[in-house]
Amino acid sequence: MALAPACDVLLAGFGPTGATLAGLLGRAGRRVRVIEPEAEVYRLPRAVHCDAEVMRIFQTLGVARALLPHTRIVESCVFWSAEREVLLEAPLAHDDHQQGWTSDYMFHQPSLEAILREAACAHPSVEVSLGAQLVDVEQDEDGAVARVRGPQGEERIRARFVVGCDGAASTVRRRAGMALEDLGFDEPWVVVDLRGARGLPDRCIQLCDPARPTTLVPCAHGLYRFELMLRPGETDEEMARPERLRALLAPWLDLAGVELVRAAVYRFHAVVARDWMRGRVAIAGDAAHQTPPFLGQGMCAGIRDAANLAWKLDLVLRGQADAALLASYASERAPHVRSFIERAVAAGRIVCTQDPALAALRDVELRARRARGEGFPSELPDPGPGCFQGRKPGAAHPHVGRLAPQPRVRGAGGKALCDDRTGPGFRLVLRDARGWPDAERRRRLEALGGRALVWSDAPGEAPPGGLQLEDAAGRAGAFFAGHGIHAFLARPDHVTFGVAKAPGDVAALLDALDAALR
């Protein structure tokens, strides 16, 4: 087998996580080789939900606007009792003024994947091999060598890093010896996608019926999704039969003229990898974690993995950060993912209760929670310790480790989202020109692909070598005052690295970034 030309990063898998990572690395000019067994995008939807943070990452890739026609806004998620009494309700379609997007979107996955793949392939440094399967990966002191089997036979591909975005049965994870931790949720459900359904609620429904726990999700492109929990004794084959499914769905809608697009039985798992990176090999997406679908965060977590890993690989490959920075990928992402999975398991246990007596007690508790105005946690969990000022999120300031804001700003071309004006790199954002960094510190920031700017409520003159942005909504002053800070430093994945409480602290903030990368 001939040794193929070397690449910076070899990616196994070209689903949403792999395509996002390929696009981000390609945007940075990294040489990427993608290996994908399927010759075409899978034509049926699987994931259906993304949130404002993920849309902001898609914005970084330049695909968010193209995705919007393939999305649907759903107003709320409602937990019903068996009698269809509202037990809890959580709003979904509110504007996320922090991220610049609506809080939640339902999307069509085949359309999303096609858009992400096209964006990745637009970069000349990204090479994609469809119909090829990674079968083995080995490491040495210079990097990793993957053995790939494709239409033209086998080849060995040398890469400085290998990332497995190859799904729940990940070959990369298994060959690298990375184990999964089972978080204790394993339930069989049949997932049914319908087209042409009429008269169904225009909101997500979690029917907490012990006789048949059921989820209903209005999806993009006129699709509706039902997820129905299997009862003891029911088989996968029985539940996938069209006549059986039509009998189960008949109480919900008139099935005349309704197309059964897809029906498949899945086992909803809750697992997270104990290791996310070994040497030059990393895993991301479903290869690293799997969650029950009750919060719609499965694909979102993989997109966050890609955004976190991409800029760190880029800096290490450019020699602008020590390889030890890559250890922060797992230390940051694993606790964040685990928190989401635990929340999804908790929501699933509410829905999946099949004992009528326990269900009655649950309904009493949920009614009381609703009466007190309580819902499910809506704030995103914090990442774990990693590349932050003070290393641990919140150690230097509560905003450290949180998502940096993306306001709408004014300029010569009218209103625009802030990231579209500043670019996706590190951003040092000051309330005003006080504490403006000296030329040497600005040079170091710019060498990392970053820039310094002033974000204010009023127009002004840009400091030397910087950018002045006027907040179109006038929230800048309230943001800085509310957090008690003069400046913040955002990472390329839009997470806040650190803050400066006063103008005199800005230089130390930039020095802390240099120290964290080295």
Secondary structure, 3 states (H helix, E strand, C coil): CCEEEEEEEEEECCCHHHHHHHHHHHHCCCCEEEEECCCCCCCCCCCCEEEHHHHHHHHHHCCHHHHHHHEECCCEEEEEECCCCEEEEEECCCEECCCCEECEEEECHHHHHHHHHHHHHCCCCEEEEECCEEEEEEEECCEEEEEEEECCEEEEEEEEEEEECCCCCCHHHHHCCCCEEEEEEEEEEEEEEEECCCCCCCCEEEEECCCCCEEEEECCCCEEEEEEECCCCCCHHHHCCHHHHHHHHCCCCCCCCCEEEEEEEEEEEEEEECCCEECCEEECHHHCEECCHHHCCHHHHHHHHHHHHHHHHHHHHCCCCCHHHHHHHHHHHHHHHHHHHHHHHHHHHHHHCCCHHHHHHHHHHHHHHHHCCCCCCCCCCCCCCCCCCCCCCCCCCCCCCCECCCCEEECCCCCEEHHHHHCCCCEEEECCCCCCCCHHHHHHHHHCCCEEEEEECCCCCCCCCCEEEEECCCCHHHHHHHHCCCEEEECCCCEEEEEECCHHHHHHHHHHHHHHHC
